[in-house]
Amino acid sequence: MKRFISIQNGARRNYAIPIILQQAGLLEAFYTDLCASSGIGRILDRFCPDFVKNDALNRLLNRRVPSLIQDKVHTFDLVALRYLARQKLAGNNTVKQYQSLFASNHEFGQAMIRKGLGKATHIYSMFGEGTDFLEYAKQKQIKIFTEIYISPIIHTIVQREREEFHDLEPLMATQIIEQDYASFQRFINLTDIFIVPSSFVVKGLQEFGVSPEKCQIVPYAVGDTWFNLRNNPQKNRILFVGTAELRKGIHILGMAAKKLSHRNYEFRVAGGVSDIIRNHKLTQKLNFVGRVPRSKIHQEFVQADIFVLPTLVEGSAEVVYEALAAGLPVITTEAAGSVIRDGIEGFIIPERNSEILATRIEELLENRELRDRMAIAARERAKDFTWDKYAERVIHVVNS
């Protein structure tokens, strides 16, 4: 019988993969970093005074592993704490931040080797976390599944954009890109099956010599609460949700908004934003509302007329799934790894094309019959991406 060790730092998708594996009777163990349910995290959650807790610690303590998998959890607290200390010392130095990440990945892998494989026959890794452990498992004839949740050519794409728009974001150090790609190449050579959310990620993997036959596409899911929303749009309100950065195409949205300045449209941006981008001439027609808490983000979707994400690189943008479930027509790019179909739930446009983006926005907002038809289709499309269907797809792949 197959027995999986699931490896995942952080609470990505609320620990969906180890939960799904446990429900299917396939989980041997779950290896992760700090969380509030085990080890040092549990002690900090219980006894640390509130005045000591900062934003980073609070984010960690919001990670709560469900009781269903509690007895399978193994945290590597010292590795995580050393990483946090290095990140603190690195400050805004990008090179040092990445160096601390590489060092932590090595330490995480070595710590897992010491913990061992138990009765595992398979590994399910998130983006090669703990590569040393994957190498060790491979030597023991363990089959390795690796989830690649964003296109691996992200640095190539974003660096090109930074070269053109250098006054919006600085270039990344070449040594970091080279080291990151070398690290990536190492663990893809160890992987037997790649689980990816979109064909866009498959294309990125091909750049590293991965055959499409080794890739299994498993799109993501949207939570049940999103289906309970009833869209009550503020007419002509365009919603963008995510960090306002080059990777997400915020400059493309800004240029499209300028082209549509003769219209009475509101471009509402919910997400973190730097002062440079907020005050740049390209973004002056955008309304930056800052980070919106998860408890309040639903209201942004309820009041939006359409959803726009002109991103340059993703895996499969989960905000698009949320927009569909909320009944919003979506305009996005192939690079979003989107599950929308062009001309049905919205429009797929070329990356970096503000002219076409502006045209499609105007078309949707001025043609109310088209907008409403796509809104109905969006909610229907979202039904294909429930958590139950996601679990079925994951189990089908790992059992094949």
C-alpha positions in Angstrom: 0.0 0.0 0.0 1.2 3.5 -0.8 2.3 5.6 2.1 3.2 9.3 1.6 5.3 11.7 3.5 3.8 15.2 2.7 6.4 18.0 2.9 5.2 21.6 3.1 6.4 24.8 4.8 3.6 27.1 5.7 -0.1 26.5 5.5 -0.6 26.5 1.8 -4.3 26.0 0.9 -4.9 25.3 4.6 -2.9 22.1 4.6 -5.1 20.6 1.9 -2.6 18.0 0.6 -1.8 16.2 3.9 -5.5 16.3 4.8 -6.5 14.7 1.4 -3.8 12.1 1.8 -4.9 11.3 5.3 -8.6 11.0 4.3 -7.6 8.5 1.6 -5.5 6.5 4.1 -2.3 7.3 2.4 -0.5 9.7 4.8 2.5 8.3 6.6 3.7 11.7 8.0 3.5 15.4 7.5 6.8 17.3 7.7 6.5 21.1 8.1 7.9 24.2 9.9 6.4 26.1 12.7 2.7 26.0 13.4 0.5 26.8 16.4 -0.5 23.1 16.8 2.8 21.5 17.6 6.3 21.9 19.1 7.6 25.4 20.0 4.7 27.0 18.1 2.2 25.4 20.4 4.2 26.7 23.4 4.4 30.2 22.0 0.7 30.2 21.1 -0.1 29.3 24.7 2.3 31.3 26.8 3.9 34.1 24.7 2.6 37.6 25.9 0.7 39.6 23.3 3.1 42.5 23.5 6.0 40.2 22.4 4.2 39.0 19.3 5.0 40.8 16.0 3.4 40.4 12.6 5.7 37.5 11.5 5.1 35.6 14.7 1.3 36.2 14.5 1.3 34.8 10.9 3.1 31.7 12.1 0.6 31.3 15.0 -2.3 31.5 12.6 -1.1 28.2 11.1 -3.3 25.6 12.8 -3.0 22.0 11.6 -6.4 20.3 11.7 -6.9 17.6 14.3 -7.4 15.1 11.6 -3.7 15.0 10.9 -2.4 16.2 14.3 -0.8 12.8 15.2 1.1 12.8 11.8 2.7 16.2 12.2 6.5 16.6 12.7 7.7 20.2 13.0 11.3 21.3 12.6 11.2 24.3 14.9 14.9 25.1 15.2 15.3 25.2 11.4 12.3 27.6 11.2 13.6 29.8 14.0 17.0 30.1 12.5 15.4 31.1 9.2 13.4 33.8 10.8 16.4 35.1 12.6 18.4 35.3 9.3 15.5 37.0 7.5 15.4 39.6 10.3 19.2 40.2 10.0 18.9 40.4 6.2 16.5 43.3 6.4 15.8 44.6 2.9 18.9 43.0 1.4 17.4 40.7 -1.3 20.7 38.7 -1.7 20.9 38.0 2.0 17.2 37.1 2.1 17.6 34.5 -0.6 20.8 33.2 0.9 18.9 32.6 4.1 16.2 30.7 2.2 18.8 28.5 0.5 20.5 27.8 3.8 17.2 27.0 5.5 16.2 24.6 2.6 19.5 22.7 3.2 18.9 22.5 7.0 15.3 21.4 6.5 16.4 18.6 4.3 19.1 17.4 6.7 16.7 17.6 9.7 14.2 15.4 7.8 16.9 12.9 6.9 17.5 12.6 10.7 13.8 12.1 11.3 13.7 9.4 8.7 11.3 7.9 6.1 9.3 5.6 8.4 7.2 3.3 6.2 6.9 5.8 3.4 6.8 4.6 -0.2 6.2 8.0 -1.7 7.0 11.7 -1.1 4.7 14.6 -2.0 6.8 17.7 -1.9 5.9 21.4 -2.4 8.4 22.9 -4.9 11.2 20.7 -3.8 11.3 21.9 -0.2 14.0 20.1 1.7 15.9 18.9 -1.5 18.5 17.0 0.5 15.8 14.8 1.9 14.4 14.2 -1.6 17.8 13.1 -2.7 18.1 10.7 0.3 14.6 9.3 -0.5 15.5 8.8 -4.1 18.5 6.7 -3.1 16.0 4.5 -1.1 13.9 4.0 -4.3 11.1 6.2 -3.0 8.9 7.7 -5.7 8.7 11.5 -5.6 5.8 13.7 -6.5 6.5 17.4 -6.6 3.9 20.2 -6.8 5.0 23.2 -8.8 2.6 25.9 -7.9 4.1 28.7 -10.0 5.9 28.8 -13.4 9.6 28.1 -12.8 10.6 30.7 -15.4 9.3 33.5 -13.1 12.7 35.1 -12.7 13.2 35.3 -16.5 9.8 36.9 -17.0 9.9 39.4 -14.2 13.5 40.4 -14.7 12.7 41.3 -18.3 9.9 43.5 -17.1 12.2 45.1 -14.5 14.7 46.0 -17.2 12.0 47.9 -19.0 10.3 49.5 -16.0 13.4 49.9 -13.8 11.8 52.9 -12.1 9.0 50.7 -10.6 11.1 47.7 -9.3 14.8 47.1 -9.1 16.5 44.3 -11.0 17.2 41.1 -9.1 20.8 40.1 -8.6 22.0 37.8 -11.3 23.7 35.5 -8.7 20.4 34.9 -7.0 18.6 33.9 -10.3 21.5 31.6 -11.2 21.5 30.0 -7.8 17.8 29.6 -7.6 17.6 28.0 -11.1 20.5 25.7 -10.2 18.6 24.6 -7.1 15.4 24.1 -9.1 17.2 22.0 -11.7 18.5 19.8 -8.9 15.2 18.8 -7.5 13.4 18.5 -10.8 16.0 15.8 -11.7 14.8 13.9 -8.6 11.1 14.2 -9.4 9.1 11.4 -11.0 5.7 13.1 -11.4 5.1 16.9 -11.4 1.7 18.0 -10.2 0.9 21.4 -11.7 -2.2 23.7 -11.7 -2.1 24.7 -15.4 -0.6 24.2 -18.8 1.3 27.5 -18.4 3.4 25.8 -15.7 3.9 22.8 -18.0 5.4 25.2 -20.6 7.7 26.7 -17.9 8.9 23.2 -16.9 9.7 22.4 -20.5 12.3 25.2 -20.4 14.1 23.0 -17.9 13.9 19.9 -20.0 10.9 18.3 -18.3 8.7 16.2 -20.6 5.0 17.1 -20.6 4.3 13.4 -20.1 5.7 13.7 -16.5 3.2 16.5 -15.7 -0.3 16.0 -14.3 -2.5 19.1 -14.3 -4.7 19.5 -11.2 -6.4 22.9 -11.0 -7.1 24.4 -7.6 -10.4 24.8 -5.7 -12.5 27.6 -4.2 -13.9 27.5 -0.7 -17.7 26.9 -0.1 -18.1 30.4 1.4 -17.5 32.0 -1.9 -20.5 30.3 -3.4 -22.7 32.0 -0.8 -21.9 35.5 -2.1 -24.5 37.3 -4.1 -22.9 39.9 -6.4 -24.5 43.3 -6.1 -22.1 45.3 -8.3 -21.3 49.0 -8.1 -21.6 49.7 -11.8 -18.3 50.3 -13.6 -16.1 49.1 -10.6 -13.2 47.1 -11.8 -11.5 44.9 -9.1 -7.9 43.8 -8.9 -6.9 41.7 -5.9 -3.2 40.9 -5.2 0.1 42.6 -4.5 0.4 45.6 -6.8 3.7 44.7 -8.6 5.1 44.1 -12.0 4.6 40.3 -11.8 0.9 40.9 -11.4 0.8 43.4 -14.3 -0.2 46.4 -12.2 1.6 48.7 -14.7 -0.5 47.2 -17.5 -3.6 47.9 -15.5 -2.5 51.4 -14.9 -1.9 52.0 -18.6 -5.3 50.6 -19.5 -6.9 52.8 -16.9 -5.3 55.9 -18.5 -6.6 54.9 -21.9 -10.1 54.7 -20.4 -9.9 58.0 -18.5 -12.7 59.4 -20.6 -15.0 56.8 -19.0 -16.4 57.0 -15.4 -14.7 53.8 -14.3 -13.3 53.0 -10.9 -10.1 50.8 -10.8 -10.0 49.4 -7.3 -6.8 47.6 -6.2 -6.9 45.6 -3.0 -3.5 44.4 -1.9 -0.1 45.5 -0.7 1.6 48.3 -2.7 4.9 50.1 -2.5 5.0 53.9 -2.3 7.0 53.9 -5.6 4.2 52.1 -7.5 1.4 54.0 -5.7 2.8 57.3 -6.7 4.1 56.4 -10.2 2.7 58.3 -13.2 1.5 55.0 -14.8 -0.8 54.2 -11.8 -2.4 57.5 -11.2 -5.8 56.3 -12.4 -5.9 53.4 -9.9 -7.5 53.5 -6.5 -5.2 51.7 -4.1 -7.2 50.6 -1.0 -4.3 48.6 0.5 -4.4 45.2 2.1 -7.9 44.0 2.9 -8.3 41.4 5.7 -9.7 38.0 4.7 -12.7 38.7 6.8 -13.6 41.7 4.6 -12.3 40.8 1.2 -15.7 39.1 0.3 -17.3 42.6 0.3 -14.8 43.7 -2.4 -16.0 40.9 -4.7 -19.7 41.5 -3.9 -19.5 45.1 -5.0 -17.3 44.7 -8.0 -18.7 44.8 -11.6 -15.9 42.8 -13.2 -12.5 41.3 -12.1 -9.2 42.0 -13.8 -5.8 40.3 -13.4 -3.4 41.1 -16.2 -0.6 39.0 -14.6 2.6 38.0 -16.3 3.3 34.8 -14.4 1.4 32.6 -12.0 0.7 28.9 -11.4 -3.1 29.2 -11.4 -4.3 32.4 -9.7 -6.7 31.5 -6.9 -8.3 34.9 -6.9 -9.7 34.0 -10.3 -11.5 31.0 -8.8 -12.9 33.3 -6.1 -14.0 35.8 -8.7 -15.8 33.1 -10.6 -17.6 31.8 -7.5 -18.6 35.3 -6.6 -20.2 35.7 -10.1 -17.7 38.1 -11.6 -16.7 38.0 -15.3 -12.9 37.9 -15.4 -10.4 39.4 -17.8 -7.0 37.8 -17.4 -4.0 36.3 -19.3 -2.8 32.8 -20.2 0.0 33.4 -17.7 -2.6 33.4 -14.9 -3.1 29.7 -15.5 -6.7 30.6 -15.5 -9.6 28.2 -15.6 -11.9 30.7 -17.4 -12.7 30.1 -21.1 -12.2 33.0 -23.5 -15.5 34.5 -24.5 -17.6 32.4 -22.0 -16.7 33.5 -18.4 -14.6 36.4 -19.5 -11.7 37.1 -21.7 -8.1 35.8 -22.0 -5.9 38.6 -23.3 -2.2 38.7 -24.3 0.3 39.6 -21.5 1.6 43.1 -21.5 -1.1 44.5 -23.9 -2.8 47.4 -22.2 -4.6 48.3 -25.4 -6.5 45.0 -25.6 -7.1 45.1 -21.9 -8.7 48.5 -22.1 -10.8 47.4 -25.1 -12.1 44.3 -23.3 -12.9 46.2 -20.1 -14.9 48.7 -22.0 -16.7 46.0 -24.0 -17.7 44.2 -20.8 -18.8 47.3 -18.9 -20.7 48.9 -21.7 -22.5 45.8 -22.9 -24.5 44.9 -19.8 -26.2 41.9 -21.5 -22.7 40.4 -22.2 -21.5 41.2 -18.7 -24.5 39.6 -17.1 -24.3 36.5 -19.3 -20.7 36.0 -18.4 -21.5 36.5 -14.7 -23.9 33.6 -14.8 -21.5 31.5 -16.7 -18.8 32.3 -14.1 -20.7 31.0 -11.2 -21.5 27.8 -13.1 -17.9 27.3 -14.1 -16.8 27.6 -10.4 -18.8 24.5 -9.6 -16.1 22.5 -11.4 -13.6 23.6 -8.8 -15.0 22.6 -5.3 -12.7 21.1 -2.7 -14.3 17.7 -3.1 -13.5 17.7 -6.8 -10.0 18.9 -6.0 -9.5 16.0 -3.6 -10.8 13.6 -6.2 -8.3 14.9 -8.8 -5.3 14.7 -6.4 -6.1 11.2 -5.3 -6.6 10.1 -8.9 -3.1 11.4 -9.8 -1.3 9.9 -6.8 -3.0 6.5 -7.3 -2.3 6.4 -11.0 
